[in-house]
Structures are given as structure tokens and as C-alpha cells.
């Protein structure tokens, strides 16, 4: 491996989100990004999901550093949760570093993580990997592509990007720097695939600003605008729209306040007046108020959800008010967003989305922009990332159409050798998922998570066995079933319960003497038998079955004590 240049994604390939990429050379590893994704209703009790870093955590002595491309949660959000396993230096530009410090403080890691702040467009030597930050436009400020130079060649890691000639806040994509890297020779481009299915070019943030100014000016009553909290340019545009309509702006939502604070601390939003606090909303006339709030994805704890369901302490809406969703629907969030929008519409509040009006642009490039980027960088190898299988496949086809013969489509955990020789997957390493469950990390396929899912979708049965000193049943088993099927006839319920009791009893009596002393053996045999009966009776459901074993001998011993 010492002379091989390797690329190994542990997250962000075959999916959009949860990005974690590794570059290996000379026995050392460089990590790029460490992000998360958000759980859906299929994972009850879990909010956050992370890539499993076990492969690199086992090699943390060879991990020279973590470089962050930008501050979106799917690229930075897992750092405070996974860093204790990594124990490596972290590198970020000022805005990203500011937000990361806040996150680290929430988990008592402030001051413990060695964090180097790299200027925008700067360069840094990370343990023998020379990393050049190349500014790109995106839906967040200070996004960067990375040129990673090693003795085996230079790799450009695109990060998230687009080509916006007028991004409003922050610089345009530095095409001169990309051309210079291309002129020096690029071995491989690891590139964003999000919008590869879209022809043409993405529209500019400046176009959205004018559209919002025109739209807000037409509204009467209160105006609420919800957007992604990290989109500082959009926040600026909404403020300008309010100013043009002589409306005061109230900021509602913790993440919005934090991003505005970080932007101002780093020298952005200097032309935007200070926003008002939530408790000032009730003192402003309806026609003079614009509320900028979190919750554009229908998040339960977002400010808009609390406003819509009359659970916000300071802000309320009424018929004739307007809510503008200046955002897209992230796949998987349709139901939560619909729930909020329906509640607003029931109360005669006007709802405007990207389907009704031009209120949002993507932060990712369409195909013509990708053609430009490729023409500047001119890589020998194209590796599509940041997309589902359909995006990666189309991206590889697109790259080959540009004359790039090597465009491998890989998966999380693949070890792709970039050099020497042709690009080739030479190994596969563990690349699972972790969940943040009850304040700690657990495997997404852990027994606790799987049983919780089974209970949610298939119901649960409880079996109680009381055993005497002779390891025989001291009473008939007791079985209680919840959420498996709906029975209303008492005789049917009683008859079926007797079948379950008999199944539990026979499963126990079928155990050999030695196994009756083993609670695990009893649990496995009885739960399997009861589940089998339930599955046949419920047309294939596989409910969770919990078996409680009560031993009278142990209870008597406790009484004596």
C-alpha cells in the first residue's frame, strides 16, 4: 500500500448525505468530511444516523487529520459524536470552524479537539497530504473543493458546489484556481452527483432574491418565510425583501440564530440590519411583520411546526397570513412537510412553495455546469459520489461522454486504488451505520433497534412464565398481545389466547432438563413458538415477543434476606 493512492468512502456513496471519505497513501489516511443523515419514521426513537468509522478508528494512529469542505450537517454534523473514536486534528475555514466550535461545546469537547482554522482559499500540509482549498459557490458560505496532492498524484475532491455568477454572499467559484490545478495535472476527480439528471444550469441566488422581493410585496397580513438555516445568502435575500416592503424581521429558531451569529462573526451580513427576537413579534402590526423561521422540512422541533400547531410562546398566525417555503422538499420529508402545510391551509393561511412560485434554487450543479468543471480540471479518472445509484450511474456515463474512460461506480466500503495502474476496487472494508439512540451511539442493526422497529410495525406479545423450585411450570403461562390485530369478539380473544398459552407451554415442556435452568434457552424456544402462531394468525406479521421468567426459588430467597 505504501506507494498506492487509495480512495475509500465510508458514507455518501449510494446515498445523499452522511459523507465520510478517506484517502490513503504511504500508510497514512486523510479524512474528508464527517457528516450525518436524519432518521425517518421507520426508526422510532432515533433522530440522527452516522457512518460507522470503525475501519479508520482502528487505524487512528495513522489518521493524519479530518478536513471539512463546508458546514452542512451531512458533511460536518457527525464530528462531535465520532471524534472521540478518531482523536485526530481537524481543519476548517472560519465560518465552518465557528459552527463546529459551538457543536463541540454542546458535548463538552470544547478545547479538546485540535482545530486549525484555514483561511478561505488557503493551503495546508496535513501529515504529508498537501490540501488546497478552492472556493466554490453552494447553498452555504465558505464551501470549498479540495485539491489533495500526494507523490502519487493530485485528486480533486469537489465537495458540494455549483456555478453561480452572482451568489450574493461570498465569492464566486474560483475557476482560475481549478484551471491551474487542471494544468498541473489531475489524476482523479471525486465529484458531486446530486443534480446530474438535470440538463442545463442551476439558476442564480440573485434571481431568487428579486423573486422574493416581488412576492413579499404582494402579501397582506403577516408573512412567514422558512428556509434552510445554513443558507446565509437566502437569509440576506429575505431580509432585503422585508426591507423593500417596509417589514420588520423577527428571527425564530435556534439554528437560524446560530448561523446568523456565525456569519456576522466572520464578516458576512454586514449590510443586513439586526433581526428582532421572537418575543417582539406580538408588538408589531401584522402588515409590518416578516417572520424568518426554521422548520422548512416540517421538523417537529422547528419553529414553523410550533407556530402552525399553536405551540409557540410568542408567535401566532391567523387567516389571511402567508407562509412561504423558500426551500425544496428533501426526499423522505414529504409527510412531515405536508402535515404542517395542511394545518396552515385548514386555518385559511396561504401557503406558497417552489411549485407555486420561484422561491428556491438548488445548491448543486446541473449538467452544463458539470461540463465546465470537468473541462477545467481534466481528470484522468472520474469517481461519482454524493448520489444514489441512479445518480452515480448517470454521472459515470456522463463522464465517459466527456472522454474520461475510467469512471468506476463504487459503493461505501470499497477500497478504490487510483494509482499506480488503472482505477480498480482492490478490497472492501466495513462501512455500516450508527444511530444516536438515547444519548449514545449504537449500531443501526443492533438488537435493540431491530426489536423496536418490529414492535412498531408488527406489534408485541408478552409471555410470563412462573417456575417452581423443580424448574416446572408453577402456573399456566400468561400471554398478552398488543398491536398485532384487532379483535373485538371476547370469545375469539379468549380462544386465541388459549392457543398462545398452549404454544408457550408446549415450547417450555419440550426443553430438556438442563435447558430449563437456562433463561436464554427458555426465552428463545418460547418466543419462537409464540411468534410462529402469531405469524400464521396475522397473515405474516413477525411481532416482537418478550418472555419474562419468574423463578419462585429466587423470590423466596430474596424474602429471606
N, C-alpha and C positions, 0 to 999 in steps of 0.2 A: 504493500500500500504506500510506501514512503514516497514514491515518485508519481503516484496516481492522484488525479484530481477527481474527487467524488462529490456527487450531489445526492442527498438523502432527505426527502421531505417526511416529516412525522405528522403533518397536518396541512390542510389547504390544497390537497390534490384529490380530485374526485368529489370535491365539495367547495362551497363558497363560504369561507370563514375558518377560524381555528388554525391560522397559519403558523407553521413552525418548520423552518428549513435549515438543513445542516450542509456545510461544505467541509470536506476533509482533504487535507494534504500534509504529507510529511509526518503522519501520525498524530496530527492536531486537528481540532474541529472548530469551526466558526459557526455560530448560530445566528440566523437572521429571522427576527420576529418571534413572538411568543404570544399567540392570541387565543381567544375563546370563541365559543358559539353559545347561543341561548337555547335552553331546552324548551320543548313544547309540551302539550298536554299528555303526550304519551309517556312522560317521565314524571309522575306525581312526586311533589316534594323537592324537585331538583330545578334550579334556575340556570346554572352555569355548567358548561362542558368544556374540557380542555384536552389537548393532545397528551397522550401518555409519554413522558420524556424518559422512560426507563432506560432505553438504549443509551442515550447520551449521559444520563445521570450516573450510570455505571462507569462511565469514562470521563467523569467531571474533571479529573486531573489533567485531561488532555483538551478540555474545552477552554479555548483562549478568551472567548467573550461572546456577548449577545449584542448584536447591532439591530436597532429598531428603525424601520423605514418611516413610520409615522404613528400617530396616536390613536387610530381607530381601535376599538375593542378587539376586533378579530385579528389584530396584529400586535397589540400591547397588553390586552386585558388579563392574560394569564400570568404575567410576570410576578405579581405579588403572591400568587398561590404556588407557583412552581419553582421560584428562585431558591427556596431553601434546599431543594434537591440538586440545584445546579451550582450554586456558590461561585458564580463567575462574574467578571466585570461586565457592566452594561454601558452602552454608548447610545446617545440620543441627541437630537438637536434641541434648542432651548424650549420650544413650546411642548414638545413631546416629553422632555425631561421634567418640566414643571408639573404636568399632569401625572406623570409617573411618581414623582415625589409625594404628591397628595395621596395616591393609592397606597404607596408603601407605608405611609403614616397610619393608614386605617388598620393595618395588620401588624403594627409595631415593628416594622422593618426600616423605619426612617433612620438614616445614618449608618445602617448595616450593609446596604448594598453599595458596592463601589461603582458610582455613576459618573461617567465622563460626559460632559456637555460639549458636543461638537458643533461649531458654527454651521449655519446653513451653507451648503456648497463646500464644506470643509473636507479634509482628508485626515486619516488616522491609521496608524500601524497597529493592528490587533493581533499580536502574537505571530507575526510573520505574514498575515494576510493584509495587504495594503488596500484600504477601503476608501474610495472616493464617493462623496455624497453629491448626487446630481439633482438639483431641484426640478420637480415636475408639478404640474397642476393636478389637483384632485379635489374631492369634496371636503377637504380639511387642509389647513395651512401646514406648511413645512413638510409636505410629502416629498420623498426622495427615491429615485432609483439609485442603485449602488453599483459601482464598478469595482469588482473584487479581483485584485491582481495577485497571482502566485507565480512561481517559476514555471509552472506547467501551463500557464496561460491566464487570460483575463475572462472573467464571467461577468455579465451584466445582469443583475437581479432587478427587474423593472419595478417591483412593488406595485402599488395601485397608482394609476396615472390616467391622464387624458391630455389632449392638446387644446387648451382654451386660450385664445388670443387676448382675452380680457377677463381674467379671473377675479378682478375687483380687489381682492386682498391677497397680498403675497405676489411673488414673481411668476412669470410665465415659465413653461417648461424650457429648460436650458438646452436647446437643440444644438448650440455650438459645442457644448461640452460632450454631448452624445456623439456628435460628428467626430470630435477629436479622439474619443475613445475608439470609435469605429476605424479611424485612420490608423491608429496604433495597432489594431488587430484584436478582434473579439472571438474567443473560442466558442462561447455559448451565451445565449440569451434565455434567461428564465423569465417567462413573460405572462402577465395578466391575461386571462381568457374570458373575463366576465361578459363582455359585450361583443364577442367575436361573431355572434349570429346576426349582428346589426350592420346593415350597409351604411355607407356614408360617414358622417361625422356627428359626434355628440354636439349639442348646442351649448352656447356660452352662458356662464353665470350672469353676465351683464344683460343678456336678453331676459332672463327671469326677473331681474331687478325691475326693468321697465314694465314688465307684465304685472308684477305685484303692485307697483305704484298705481297703475291704471285700475287694477281690480279693487284695491282697498278704497280708492277714491269714490267708487260707485256704491259702497255699502253704507247702510244706516244702522243705528244701534251699535252695540259692542262688536268688535272684530277680534277673533282669536285666530292666531296663526301658530300651527305646530309644525316643527321641523326637526331634523337631526341636530342634537345639541352640539355636535362637533363641527358643523358647517358654519364657520365663522363668517364667510362671505355672505351666506344666506341670512345670517343674523343681521349683518350690516345692511343688506337689502331691505329686510323687513323694517328696520329702524328708519331707513330712508323713505319707505312707503308711508310709514306713520307720520313722519315729518311733513311729507308733501300733503297729507290730509289733515294736518294740524291735530294729530292724536298723540297723547302721551303713551309711553310704552311701559307696561308692567311685565317684569320677568318672573316666570313661575316655573319652578323645577330646579332641583339641586344640580343636576348635570349641566344645565344651561348656565347657571350662575358660576359653576366651576370653570367651564370653558371660556366664558366671557372674562373671568378673572385672569385666567392663564393668558388669554390673548392680549389683554391690556398690559399685563406684566411684561410681555415680550415685545411690546411696541406696536401692537395692532389695534384697530378700532379707535384710533386717536381722534377721528372725525365724527365719532358717534357719541352723542350725549349720554350721560349716566342714566341707567334704567331705574324705574321705580320699583319698590319692594311690593310683595303680594298684599301686605296689609293696607296699602294705599289705594287699592283698586276701587273700593267702595266709595271713595270720596270724589271720584272723577265721573263726570256726566257720561252716559252711555256713548253718545255720538263723538266723544273726545277721547275714547279709550281704545287702545290696542293691547291685547294680552299675548305675549310671546311665551309659549309653554312647551314643555316636554310631553311625550306620550303619542307621537305620530304613528307608532306601531300598536297602539291600543294597550300598552303595558299597564298592568293592574296598578302599579305604584306610580305611574306617570301622572303629571299634573292634570292632563286633559281628562283622563279617566275619572279622577276625583271630582273634577268640575262637572262632567257630564252626569255623574250619578249623585250630585248634590252632597259630596263628601269633602268639599274643600272649605277650609275655615274662612277664607276671605273672598273667594271669587264665586259668583253665580251667574248663570245665563238665563235668558228668557226669550219668548217668541219674538222673532224679528232680528235677533242677533245672528252673526255669521261666524262659522268656523272654517278655516282654510287649511287643508292638509298639504303643506308645501314639501312633499316627500313622495317616495314611491312605496308600494306595498312590498315588503320583503317576503318572498315565498315562505309560507308556513304561518304567517301572521294574519291571513285573511279573516279568520273567525274573530280574533280579538279586536281587529280594527272595525269589522262590521258591527260588532256588539256596541262599540262606542258610537259609531255613526248612526246606527238605528235609534239609540237612545236620544241623541240630539234631534233627529228628524221627528220622532214622536212628539217632541215638545216644540215643534214648529221653528226650529233653529236651522238656518240654511247651512248646508254642508257643501263645500267646494273641494274637489280633488283634482289630481292630474288628468283624470278622464274628462273633466268638465272644462278645464281651463289650463293654460300654460303656466304652471306654478312650480315646476321642478325640472332639473336636468341631471343626468347621470354624472357620476364622477369617474367613469371608466370609458375607454376609447372604443369607438366603432371601427369598422374595418379600414376605412381610408386613413384614419389616424395611425392605426397599427402599421399600415404600409409605409407611412412616413418614418415611423420609429425604426422599423426594420431597415429602411434604406439608409438611415444614419449610422446604425450600429453594425450592420452587415455581418452577422454571426455565422460561424460555420455550422453550429448546432442550434436548433430551437427546441426548448423544453416548455410545453404549455403547463401552466399551473393556475391556481385560483379559478377553478371552474369545475362543474360537474362533468361526467363522462362525455356528454354531448358537446360541451364546450371544448374540452380538450381534444376530442377527435377532429372537430371542425377547425380548431386552431392549427393542429398538425397538418391538415390538408391545405389550409391557407398558407402556412409557411413553405410547404413543398411547392406551392404555386408561385412563390416568390423565388424559387430556385435553391431553396435550402433542402438538400437531400436528407439530412439527418434531423428528424423531428419525432423523437420517441414519445409515445404516450405511456406514462408511468403511473404508479399508484403510491399511496402513502406506504412508507417502509421499504420501497425499492432503493437499492444502492446502485445508482447510475454512474458508471465510470465515464467521465468526459474526456480524459486524456490519461495515458497515450492510447493511440488507436481509435477506432470508431466508437461512437457512443454506444454503450451496452450495459444492460442491467446484469450485474455480476453477483448480486446477493439480495436477500430480503431480511429486514430486521423488524422487531416488534414495533407496532405503531397503533396501539389501542387508544381508548378514550377513558378519561377520568371525569368523575362528576363531583361537584361541590355539594355535599349532602350533609345537612345538619352541622355545618361549620367545619367539615373536614373532607379530605379527598378520599374517594373510593372508586374502584373500578366500575365502569358503566355496566359491565356484565356481572357484577357481584351478586351473590345470592340474595342480599337484602333488597337491592334494586329490582331484581327479576321477580322476587316474590311480591313486592309492592305493585309492580305492573300487573302481575297475574291477579292480585286481589282487585285491582281497579277494573280490569277488563272482563274477568271471569268469575268474580265473587270469591267467597271463602267459606270453609266449613271448619268448625271447631269440634274436636273429639276429646273427651275426658275419660281416662281410664283410671280406675281405683284398684290398686293391687294390694293384696294382703301379704302377711309375712312369708307365705308359701309361694309367692310370685304367681298366684292365681287371681282371677278377677274377683273382687270382693263385692261388686255390684255390676249391673248391666252398664255397658258404655253409654255415655251421654253424647249426642251429636246435635249440633246447632248449625244451620246453614243460612248464610246471608248473601244476597245479591246474585244467586245463581239462576233462579227462575221465579216466576210469580205464581204462587199457588194460593187460591182463596178458599178452596173447599177444605174444611177441617179434617174430614175423613181421609181425603187424599194426602194431606200433610202428615197425618198420623201414620198412614200406611207406608208412605215413602220413608219416613223417619225410622220405622221398624226395619225396613230393608237396609238402611245405612248402619243401624245398630248391629244388625246381624253380620254385615260385611266387616265391621270393625272387630266384632267378637271372633269371627272365624279367622281373621287375619292374625289376631293375637294367639288364638289357640293352635294355629298352625306353626308357631315358633317352637324350636327345640328348647329344652330346659335352660341351656346355657344362655341363649339369646334373650330369654325373658328377664335376665339380670342386666341386660344391656339396653339402656334407654334409646340409643341411636338405632339399634336394630328394631326395636318396637316401633319407633316413630316411622322409620322407612317402610316397614311392612304394612302397618295400619293405614298410613296416609296414602300409600299406593292403592290399597284395596278400596278405600272410600272414594278416592279420586276417580277410580275406574267406574264405579257405579254412577257417580255424578256425571261423568263424561257421556256415558251411554244415555242417561236420562235427560241430558240437556243439549243433545244434538252436537256433541263435540267440544263443548267448553272444557277447559282444564283449570278448574278453580284451585286456589291455594288451600291446603289442608294443614291445619295446626293440631298437633296431638299433645295434650298435657297429661303427664303421667304422675299420679299421686300414689305414693307408697306409704301405707299406714304405719309400717315399721318405723320409717323415718319421722313421721309425725309424732308417734308415741315417744320416740327418743327425744324430740325437741321438748315435749311436755315435761318429761322427767327432769330435763335440765332447768 
